[in-house]
Amino acid sequence: MAEDRNDKKTAIAATAVRLFTERGFHGTPTSLIAREAGVSNGTLFHYFPTKEELINFAYYEIKSRMAGEIGGGVEEERTDREKMWRMWRNAILWGVDHPDEYLFVQQFCSSPFIRKLPPEEILKNAPAAFEVLAGTIEKSCLKGMPIEVAFSVICSPIDAVVRSIVNSDGDLDRDRLIDTSFGIVWRGLTGE
């Protein structure tokens, strides 16, 4: 019974993510989400009493999966540079492989909803990524900046690469673009 509840809740959230990505948060009425998810408005509001709760639930679900994938394999790397490269590559490939979820997270992070979360919540599900990022920042030109600011500085080029690959229809050398963009950012951060 609990599994059916979780499946329905997850299905509603997945439909909402697709619609939010296509239409924006304010351009997506809950009635459309319910209709597209194949549930009644009452069922949607049973699981998510407000649209904001639905948006936050979707963000936390995606962020949790995303954090696991971005941190994957980092512990196998030896140097800070190798660890950052692994996270860089993982983040880009996650975005390319999950474009709707990626765009939803970008939209969420640019919305007023993100301001309602404490800064430590944003990176909570990614302790390995947080540790590597914090360590790199302390040795870089971003030393002393709040972690959220440094994180944004590093994420902006990742966003550009993800969008370039997704929009290229396979016309870009993905691996070369990932490696070259990382090299540019790493040199900019560390001077190495």
C-alpha positions in Angstrom: 0.0 0.0 0.0 2.8 2.5 0.9 4.6 1.5 -2.3 1.5 2.4 -4.4 1.3 5.7 -2.6 5.0 6.4 -3.3 4.6 5.3 -6.9 1.7 7.7 -7.4 3.4 10.5 -5.7 6.5 10.0 -7.8 4.5 9.8 -11.0 2.7 13.0 -10.2 6.0 14.7 -9.5 7.6 13.4 -12.7 4.6 14.8 -14.7 5.0 18.1 -12.9 8.7 18.3 -13.7 8.0 17.7 -17.4 5.3 20.4 -17.5 7.3 22.9 -15.3 10.2 22.5 -17.8 8.0 23.1 -20.7 5.7 25.9 -19.3 7.4 27.3 -16.1 6.2 27.1 -12.6 3.6 29.9 -12.9 2.5 28.8 -16.3 1.6 25.3 -15.1 -1.7 25.0 -13.3 -2.2 22.1 -10.9 -5.3 21.1 -12.9 -3.0 20.4 -15.9 -0.6 18.4 -13.8 -3.4 16.3 -12.4 -4.9 15.7 -15.9 -1.6 14.8 -17.5 -0.7 12.5 -14.5 -4.1 10.8 -14.9 -5.4 11.7 -11.4 -8.1 14.0 -10.0 -7.3 17.4 -8.6 -8.3 16.0 -5.2 -5.7 13.2 -5.5 -3.0 15.7 -6.4 -3.8 17.9 -3.4 -4.0 14.8 -1.2 -0.3 14.1 -2.0 0.7 17.8 -2.4 -1.5 20.3 -0.5 0.2 23.2 -2.3 2.0 23.6 -5.6 5.0 24.8 -3.7 5.1 21.4 -1.8 5.0 19.6 -5.1 7.9 21.8 -6.5 10.0 21.2 -3.4 9.3 17.5 -3.4 10.4 17.2 -7.0 13.5 19.2 -6.3 14.5 17.1 -3.4 13.9 13.8 -5.3 15.9 14.9 -8.3 18.7 16.5 -6.2 19.1 13.3 -4.2 19.6 11.2 -7.4 21.7 13.8 -9.1 24.0 14.1 -6.1 24.6 10.4 -6.0 25.5 10.3 -9.7 27.7 13.4 -9.5 29.7 12.0 -6.6 30.1 8.6 -8.3 33.7 7.5 -8.5 35.1 10.6 -6.9 36.6 8.5 -4.0 38.6 6.5 -6.6 40.5 9.6 -7.7 43.7 10.6 -6.0 44.3 14.3 -6.6 42.0 17.3 -6.1 42.2 18.0 -9.8 41.1 14.4 -10.7 38.3 14.5 -8.2 37.0 17.8 -9.6 37.3 16.5 -13.1 35.3 13.4 -12.2 32.6 15.6 -10.6 32.7 18.0 -13.6 32.2 15.1 -16.1 29.6 13.4 -14.0 27.6 16.6 -13.6 27.6 17.3 -17.3 26.7 13.8 -18.3 23.9 13.7 -15.7 22.5 16.9 -17.3 22.8 15.5 -20.8 21.2 12.2 -19.8 18.4 13.8 -17.8 17.5 17.0 -19.7 14.1 17.6 -18.2 15.3 17.1 -14.6 18.4 19.2 -15.3 16.3 22.1 -16.7 13.9 21.7 -13.7 16.8 22.0 -11.2 18.2 25.1 -13.1 14.7 26.7 -13.1 14.3 25.9 -9.4 17.7 27.4 -8.6 16.8 30.6 -10.4 13.4 30.9 -8.7 12.3 32.4 -5.4 11.8 28.8 -4.1 15.6 28.4 -3.7 15.7 31.4 -1.4 13.5 29.6 1.0 16.0 26.8 1.5 18.9 27.2 3.9 22.3 27.2 2.1 23.4 23.9 3.7 20.3 22.2 2.3 21.4 22.8 -1.3 24.5 20.5 -1.0 23.2 18.3 1.8 22.8 15.1 -0.3 26.3 15.5 -1.8 28.8 15.2 1.0 31.6 14.0 -1.2 31.0 16.7 -3.7 30.7 19.3 -1.0 34.0 18.2 0.6 35.9 18.2 -2.7 34.4 21.5 -3.7 35.2 23.1 -0.4 38.7 21.8 -0.5 39.3 23.1 -4.0 37.8 26.5 -3.2 40.1 27.0 -0.2 43.1 26.5 -2.6 41.7 28.7 -5.4 41.0 32.3 -6.2 37.6 31.8 -4.7 39.0 31.3 -1.2 36.9 33.1 1.4 33.8 33.3 -0.7 30.6 31.8 0.6 30.2 28.2 -0.7 27.0 29.1 -2.5 28.8 31.8 -4.5 31.7 29.6 -5.4 29.3 26.8 -6.3 27.4 29.2 -8.7 30.7 30.3 -10.3 31.6 26.7 -11.1 28.1 25.6 -12.1 27.6 28.4 -14.7 30.2 26.8 -17.2 28.7 23.4 -16.5 25.3 24.7 -17.5 26.8 26.2 -20.7 28.4 22.8 -21.6 25.2 20.8 -20.9 23.1 23.1 -23.0 25.6 23.1 -25.8 25.7 19.3 -25.9 21.9 18.9 -25.6 21.2 21.5 -28.3 23.9 20.1 -30.7 22.0 17.0 -31.8 25.2 15.0 -31.5 27.3 17.4 -33.6 29.8 18.2 -30.9 32.7 16.1 -29.6 31.2 15.7 -26.2 34.4 14.3 -24.5 36.6 17.0 -25.9 34.2 19.8 -24.8 34.0 18.4 -21.3 37.8 18.1 -21.0 38.5 21.5 -22.6 35.9 23.3 -20.5 37.2 21.7 -17.3 40.8 22.7 -18.2 39.8 26.3 -18.6 37.8 26.4 -15.4 40.5 24.6 -13.4 43.3 26.9 -14.6 41.1 29.9 -13.8 40.4 28.7 -10.3 43.9 27.4 -9.4 46.4 28.9 -11.9 47.6 25.3 -12.6 
